Amino acid sequence: MSRWDIAQEHEKAWWGEEFSKIQLKGIITQYSGLIPVFESKMNMTDDWKILDVGCGPTCASLLFRKGEKYGIDPLMDDYAKTCVLPKGISLMKGVGENIPFPDGFFNLVISRNALDHMEDPEKVMKEIKRVVKRGGYVILSVYVYTPFVTGIHKFVERHVKCLREEEHPHFFTAEDIQALCKRNGFSVVSEHHLGDPYFAKPAPKPRKIVLKELPKKVFFKLVYVPFWKAVKLCNSVLGNKWQCGDYVIFAKS
Ligand SMILES: C[S@@+](CC[C@H](N)C(=O)[O-])C[C@H]1O[C@@H](n2cnc3c(N)ncnc32)[C@H](O)[C@@H]1O
């Protein structure tokens, strides 16, 4: 099994009807202020075509009031069985590394909380660039870390496999995402740090206790979370740029 296949197996286990409803509520709360800002900057019209890459069963692109929406996700067939899929969007199984649409088809491509789950984010950005019209837009929302915490995650991912975050094959700083956009021909319009929703409330879905995961759970509770909270405290003193949390980049092709 490849690293990505393992991540996807874990991803599949997370989702269900109740969890997707809770997630969607969080997404609406988090983005309701930003969506009108983006809409006004893009002069969006009803005939716009919008792609949601790694849309999951939540489909954040539906928050836009205008446009024809399309969503791709490799787990779409599984979500169709375990979740109630939203209406108003054409959904299909597919990966960001090979987007099943012609060049320049979309006015806007969005991807929320998916880039760090993918197999090859660089290839995905190339594909996004290909399917976005000239002068079109991309909105990427990614959970980012400070350079220091990113380094720790990468170290654990490579060398302490028993403690790695299985569902995340990649870890990024905000600067990494910015560079990824620029390297692939996008110019940044604006950036937004939305903070960290993770510690705001307890994880909504209790996962099944699997005995072999117990050491990891204990480690997370006793070491990782307190360490993280300390880092976050330092970050809040150092300023916004250094926050771990949801980061949104809005860029033009
Ligand atoms: C944490 S979920 C986020 C779902 C949704 N965007 C949201 O914000 O609720 C990450 C999603 O990325 C999808 N994903 C993983 N690898 C992908 C790839 N190579 N191309 C497109 N989507 C991928 C997963 O199947 C999963 O549905």
The ligand as a Tripos MOL2 file, in Angstrom:
@<TRIPOS>MOLECULE
LIG
   27    29     1     0     0
SMALL
NO_CHARGES

@<TRIPOS>ATOM
      1 C1        -10.0900   16.3560    4.9190 C.3       1 LIG1
      2 S1        -10.9760   15.9400    3.4650 S.3       1 LIG1
      3 C2        -11.6760   17.5130    3.0430 C.3       1 LIG1
      4 C3        -12.9660   17.3940    2.3130 C.3       1 LIG1
      5 C4        -13.6280   18.7480    2.0120 C.3       1 LIG1
      6 N1        -12.8590   19.5230    1.0760 N.3       1 LIG1
      7 C5        -13.8300   19.5280    3.2860 C.2       1 LIG1
      8 O1        -13.1970   20.5690    3.4480 O.co2     1 LIG1
      9 O2        -14.6480   19.0930    4.1120 O.co2     1 LIG1
     10 C6         -9.6930   15.7240    2.2450 C.3       1 LIG1
     11 C7        -10.2460   15.1980    0.9490 C.3       1 LIG1
     12 O3         -9.1940   15.1920   -0.0250 O.3       1 LIG1
     13 C8         -9.4230   14.0730   -0.8530 C.3       1 LIG1
     14 N2         -8.2100   13.7260   -1.6030 N.ar      1 LIG1
     15 C9         -7.1610   12.9910   -1.2090 C.ar      1 LIG1
     16 N3         -6.2770   12.8440   -2.1970 N.ar      1 LIG1
     17 C10        -6.7750   13.5040   -3.2590 C.ar      1 LIG1
     18 C11        -6.3090   13.7150   -4.5890 C.ar      1 LIG1
     19 N4         -5.1600   13.1810   -5.0150 N.pl3     1 LIG1
     20 N5         -7.0750   14.4450   -5.4250 N.ar      1 LIG1
     21 C12        -8.2340   14.9820   -4.9930 C.ar      1 LIG1
     22 N6         -8.7210   14.8170   -3.7420 N.ar      1 LIG1
     23 C13        -8.0090   14.0830   -2.8750 C.ar      1 LIG1
     24 C14        -9.8530   13.0060    0.1190 C.3       1 LIG1
     25 O4        -10.4710   11.9060   -0.5210 O.3       1 LIG1
     26 C15       -10.7660   13.7790    1.0460 C.3       1 LIG1
     27 O5        -12.0990   13.7150    0.6300 O.3       1 LIG1
@<TRIPOS>BOND
     1     1     2 1
     2     2     3 1
     3     2    10 1
     4     3     4 1
     5     4     5 1
     6     5     6 1
     7     5     7 1
     8     7     8 2
     9     7     9 1
    10    10    11 1
    11    11    12 1
    12    11    26 1
    13    12    13 1
    14    13    14 1
    15    13    24 1
    16    14    15 ar
    17    14    23 ar
    18    15    16 ar
    19    16    17 ar
    20    17    18 ar
    21    17    23 ar
    22    18    19 1
    23    18    20 ar
    24    20    21 ar
    25    21    22 ar
    26    22    23 ar
    27    24    25 1
    28    24    26 1
    29    26    27 1
@<TRIPOS>SUBSTRUCTURE
     1 LIG1         1 GROUP 0 **** ****
